[in-house]
Amino acid sequence: MGDKHRVRFDPVDLEIEVDEDETILDAAFRQGITLMHGCREGQCAACKSFLLDGDLQLDRYSTFALADYELEEGYVLLCKGHAYSDLDIELINYDEETLRSAKPLRDLTAEVVEVAGLTHDISLLRLRPLDGVALDYHPGQYVDITIPGTSEHRSFSMATTPATPGELQFVIKRYPGGRFSGLLEGGPDGIAAGHELALRGPYGAFTLRERSERPLLFIGGGAGMAPILSLLRHMTEAGVDRPAVYYYGARTAADLFYLDELKALENVLPDFRFVPCLSESNGDGSATGAPGELECALGLVTEVVERGEPELAERDCYLCGPPPMIDAAMALLTGAGVPHDRIFYDKFTTTAPG
């Protein structure tokens, strides 16, 4: 262990103790503080803050998350920052509702119940926590799953809610040669029912802001379905009746999944719409998909949102999916007058393939 220092956060009047050997973000987790964060790998910029005073040094990070000129101006990444003196840091992104609502981090072992294909490149992974140890988490959060036989991990969002403590579901995009996702493709060395996996979590601030009564806009794509589905399932369990619409972007109808459940939610949630969006037509110029030849909107998901939602400024917006989709959605929403503090996103970055 290294020397310990005090880190004060403005403008929330909050102070924590940080060891030199841990990142500022990890120190906050340890003390029950939920600072804004995403990938925790120095790639997504969700934890970007401004160093007002003190000696802070950064581990390796991506310049896409923190440009060189930003570093020179005083911006830092809390997921890669180590304190070597007392620090005064200004939080750029923070949420009073979630700041002090951290769930305790815990390590647990879970048994694989099922690995099933949802599309040609997306799998469902169902796990059952062992030893009676349930994971306490906020809907929309994620865990780290250790790659079997290694000390490496991959991060995946739960599609379930704490209302089903005996099961955790994950929607995982498979990448060719992926260190973890490739193990979901079957074969003698793959992950299968009965195997055990090590988990650590929960992490993430992609959670429903319960105090708000504003209408909700969800925009997702790919495996970004998981945390949004968790939020929607939570809304049904908690009786949330805020108007909500979910735009989900896919390439073709073959890339859509969970359609039955999402359409059924329109009959459960009092004012909810699900709008599947296809960037490519079915070859005949149509945009339909099973079940029942479900009508889909044609175009990139952000294009469909722009056409279908002329009044965006008064919504709370939740975005989850690949970085290009998030970047396009952010530009659309901010251009339409949505304040930054009403846009919540989970950008699915990757540290390495799969």
Salt bridges, closest charged atoms under 4 A:
ASP10 OD1 - ARG8 NH1 2.06
ASP13 OD1 - ARG8 NH2 3.19
GLU15 OE2 - ARG6 NE 3.03
ASP19 OD2 - LYS4 NZ 3.31
GLU20 OE2 - HIS5 NE2 2.84
GLU22 OE2 - ARG30 NH2 2.59
GLU41 OE2 - HIS153 NE2 3.69
ASP59 OD2 - HIS82 NE2 2.70
GLU70 OE2 - LYS48 NZ 2.85
ASP95 OD1 - ARG209 NE 3.48
ASP107 OD2 - ARG200 NH1 2.88
GLU111 OE1 - ARG128 NH2 2.22
GLU114 OE1 - ARG126 NH1 2.84
ASP121 OD1 - HIS120 NE2 3.71
ASP121 OD2 - LYS173 NZ 3.81
ASP136 OD2 - LYS103 NZ 3.46
ASP144 OD2 - ARG40 NH2 2.56
ASP144 OD2 - HIS153 NE2 3.47
GLU152 OE1 - ARG154 NH1 3.94
GLU152 OE2 - ARG179 NH1 2.71
GLU167 OE2 - ARG126 NE 2.76
GLU210 OE2 - HIS234 NE2 2.76
ASP255 OD1 - HIS120 NE2 3.09
GLU261 OE2 - ARG233 NE 2.82
GLU266 OE1 - LYS263 NZ 2.99
GLU280 OE1 - ARG251 NH1 3.28
GLU309 OE2 - ARG273 NH2 2.74
GLU309 OE1 - ARG315 NH2 3.01
GLU314 OE1 - ARG342 NH1 3.59
ASP316 OD1 - ARG214 NE 2.68
ASP316 OD2 - ARG242 NH2 2.96
ASP327 OD1 - LYS347 NZ 3.07
